[in-house]
Amino acid sequence: MEFNFKGKKALVTGGGSGLGRECALLFAKGGADVLIADLLPERCEKVANEVRAFGVNAISFPLDVTDYVQVASMYKKMVDEWGTVDFVVNSAGVCLTEDLTSQSLKDIDLSIDVNIKGTIYSCREALAIMRPKKYGKIVNMSSIAAKACLGGFSVYSATKSAVLAATACLGREAAKDNVTVNCICPGIIKTSMWEEILDQLAGDDQAERDRVWAEWNAGTPNGKPQDPIDIANMVAFLCSEEARYITAQNIGVDGGYTF
């Protein structure tokens, strides 16, 4: 599909790498201006320059999604600069794996703060802008871990299940205001997040990393990993007018890993 987003204003958290970056670039390709938010300023600016190469505008916004003041400032910046927010992709997230009794309270709190609070903070600000103007599209990132629960992933799975529940509730809250809220559950994708997961599961041993990676991919019916563009395509579709009647849903884009 060719997506026409000319004149639209998109915001992507976690936009400095992986799935967020791919979403930002696809929005730009379709003609949207894009605010790229990421914890690391250098990643923000790098992707912002890639977005500008499509002939659209970009804002680079360093952001800690766990800080509500920063989240609110980001939305204010976008409205001050561009007047509105049409699309929001909440892609910022962390995956810290370990048996619960061994996991530090610091890691538990970070997972909850980034994956749950960060998503809800952003949705709160987005909806405050979108609902009065009777238009908007929000896409949250959950995970196959919200449904395929495995040992060592208890906190991560819990946070991503929370994203499913929040999305379903918010989609219903905003439905009569012509605002859709959906979430995607990606599968196995070789992003920087998955490299960090392999660090946790396999350490530096390349043979062990390869074995773990192959084992996870074997759980997908076609045995293949995904590419970030597979997720970005679904995000773009959910932000298109063709998806205007889809809301409060969680959509697995995972090669059949879950059902």
C-alpha positions in Angstrom: 0.0 0.0 0.0 1.0 3.6 -0.6 0.1 5.7 2.4 -0.8 9.4 1.9 -0.1 11.3 5.1 0.5 14.7 3.6 -0.3 17.4 6.1 -0.4 15.0 9.0 1.7 15.4 12.2 3.1 12.2 13.7 4.9 11.6 17.0 7.0 8.5 17.7 8.4 7.7 21.1 11.4 5.3 21.0 11.9 6.7 17.5 15.7 6.7 17.6 16.1 3.0 16.7 14.3 -0.3 15.8 10.6 -0.3 15.3 10.2 3.4 16.2 12.7 4.5 13.6 11.0 2.4 10.9 7.6 3.9 11.8 9.0 7.5 11.7 10.6 6.9 8.2 7.4 5.4 6.8 5.3 8.3 8.1 7.8 10.6 6.4 7.7 8.7 3.2 4.0 9.2 3.2 4.4 13.0 3.6 3.9 13.4 7.4 6.0 15.7 9.6 7.4 13.7 12.4 8.6 14.3 16.0 11.1 11.7 17.0 11.5 11.2 20.7 14.2 9.0 22.2 16.2 8.8 25.4 19.5 9.3 23.5 19.7 12.8 21.8 22.2 11.6 19.1 19.7 8.9 18.0 16.9 11.5 17.9 18.8 13.8 15.6 20.1 11.1 13.3 16.6 9.8 12.6 15.3 13.4 12.3 17.8 14.0 9.6 16.7 10.8 7.8 13.1 12.0 8.1 14.0 15.4 6.6 15.5 13.7 3.6 12.0 12.9 2.5 11.3 16.6 2.2 9.1 16.8 5.4 9.7 18.5 8.7 11.1 16.8 11.8 11.5 17.6 15.5 14.2 15.9 17.5 13.1 15.6 21.1 15.3 13.9 23.8 12.8 12.2 26.2 12.6 10.1 29.3 9.1 8.7 29.0 9.0 8.0 32.7 9.1 11.7 33.5 5.6 13.1 33.0 6.8 16.7 32.9 9.0 15.8 29.9 6.2 14.0 28.2 3.9 17.0 28.6 6.6 19.3 27.3 7.0 17.2 24.2 3.3 17.5 23.3 3.4 21.2 24.0 6.4 21.6 21.7 4.6 19.8 19.0 1.4 21.8 19.3 3.4 25.1 19.5 5.4 24.1 16.4 2.8 22.4 14.2 -0.5 23.2 15.8 -1.7 19.6 16.5 -0.9 15.9 16.8 -2.6 13.5 14.4 -0.7 10.2 14.9 1.1 8.8 18.0 3.2 5.7 18.2 4.3 4.7 21.6 7.2 2.5 20.8 9.6 3.3 23.7 10.1 0.2 25.9 12.6 -2.0 27.8 12.8 -5.8 28.1 14.7 -6.9 31.2 14.6 -10.7 31.7 15.3 -12.7 34.8 13.6 -15.0 37.3 11.5 -12.8 39.5 13.3 -13.8 42.7 16.6 -12.8 41.2 15.5 -9.6 39.4 16.4 -6.4 41.1 13.8 -3.9 42.3 15.5 -1.3 40.2 14.9 -3.4 37.0 11.3 -4.2 38.1 10.6 -0.5 38.6 12.2 0.5 35.4 10.1 -2.0 33.4 6.9 -0.7 35.0 7.9 2.9 34.6 8.9 2.7 31.0 6.5 0.2 29.6 3.3 1.1 31.5 3.7 4.6 32.8 5.5 5.9 29.7 2.7 4.6 27.5 -0.1 5.9 29.7 1.5 9.3 30.1 1.8 9.7 26.4 -1.7 8.5 25.7 -3.1 10.9 28.3 -1.5 13.9 26.7 -2.4 12.7 23.2 -6.0 12.2 24.0 -6.3 15.6 25.6 -5.4 17.1 22.2 -7.1 14.6 19.9 -10.5 14.2 21.5 -11.6 17.9 21.4 -10.7 18.1 17.7 -12.5 14.8 17.0 -9.6 13.1 15.3 -6.5 11.1 16.1 -4.8 7.7 15.8 -2.8 6.2 18.6 -0.8 2.9 18.2 0.8 1.4 21.3 3.5 -1.3 21.2 2.8 -4.5 23.2 4.5 -7.8 22.5 4.0 -11.5 21.9 5.2 -11.8 25.6 1.8 -10.4 26.6 0.2 -13.7 25.4 3.1 -16.2 25.2 4.2 -16.1 28.8 7.6 -17.7 29.6 9.8 -18.1 32.6 12.1 -15.2 33.1 9.7 -12.7 31.4 7.2 -12.3 34.2 7.6 -8.5 34.7 8.0 -7.8 31.0 5.0 -9.9 30.1 3.0 -8.2 32.9 3.8 -4.7 31.6 3.0 -5.6 28.0 -0.3 -7.2 29.1 -1.1 -3.9 30.8 -0.6 -2.2 27.5 -3.2 -4.5 26.0 -5.7 -3.6 28.7 -5.0 0.1 28.7 -5.4 0.2 24.9 -8.7 -1.6 25.0 -10.1 0.8 27.6 -8.8 3.9 25.9 -10.1 2.8 22.5 -13.6 2.6 24.1 -13.2 5.9 25.9 -12.3 7.8 22.8 -14.4 6.0 20.2 -17.2 8.6 20.0 -14.6 11.3 19.4 -13.3 9.7 16.3 -10.0 8.7 17.9 -8.8 5.2 17.5 -6.4 3.5 20.0 -4.9 0.2 19.0 -1.8 -1.8 19.9 0.5 -4.2 18.0 2.1 -7.3 19.4 5.3 -7.7 17.4 7.1 -11.1 17.2 10.8 -11.9 16.9 12.7 -9.0 15.3 16.5 -8.4 15.3 16.4 -4.9 16.8 18.6 -3.3 19.4 16.1 -4.5 22.0 16.6 -8.1 20.9 20.3 -7.7 21.0 19.9 -6.7 24.6 17.7 -9.7 25.3 20.4 -11.9 23.8 22.9 -10.2 26.1 20.8 -11.2 29.0 20.0 -14.8 27.8 23.3 -15.7 26.2 26.0 -13.3 27.2 29.0 -12.7 24.8 29.3 -16.3 23.5 28.4 -15.9 19.8 27.6 -19.6 19.4 25.2 -19.5 22.4 23.6 -16.3 21.0 23.1 -18.0 17.6 21.6 -21.0 19.3 19.1 -18.9 21.4 18.2 -16.8 18.4 17.5 -19.9 16.3 15.5 -21.4 19.1 13.2 -18.4 19.4 12.7 -18.2 15.6 11.8 -21.9 15.6 8.7 -20.9 17.6 7.4 -18.9 14.6 5.5 -21.1 12.1 7.7 -20.1 9.2 10.8 -20.2 11.3 11.9 -16.7 10.2 12.5 -13.5 12.0 10.6 -10.4 11.1 11.8 -7.1 9.8 10.9 -3.7 11.4 9.0 -2.7 8.3 6.5 -5.5 8.9 5.4 -3.6 12.1 5.7 -0.2 10.5 3.3 -1.2 7.7 0.7 -2.2 10.3 1.2 1.0 12.2 0.7 3.0 9.0 -2.4 1.0 8.1 -3.9 1.7 11.5 -3.3 5.4 11.0 -4.9 5.4 7.6 -8.6 6.1 6.8 -9.0 2.6 5.6 -8.7 1.5 9.3 -11.2 4.0 10.6 -13.4 1.3 12.1 -10.6 -0.5 13.9 -10.2 0.5 17.6 -9.5 -1.0 21.0 -7.7 -3.9 19.4 -4.5 -5.8 19.9 -3.1 -7.1 16.6 -0.4 -9.7 16.4 2.1 -9.1 13.7 4.2 -12.1 14.6 4.2 -14.7 11.8 1.6 -16.8 13.6 3.6 -17.1 16.9 0.5 -16.3 18.9 -3.2 -16.6 18.1 
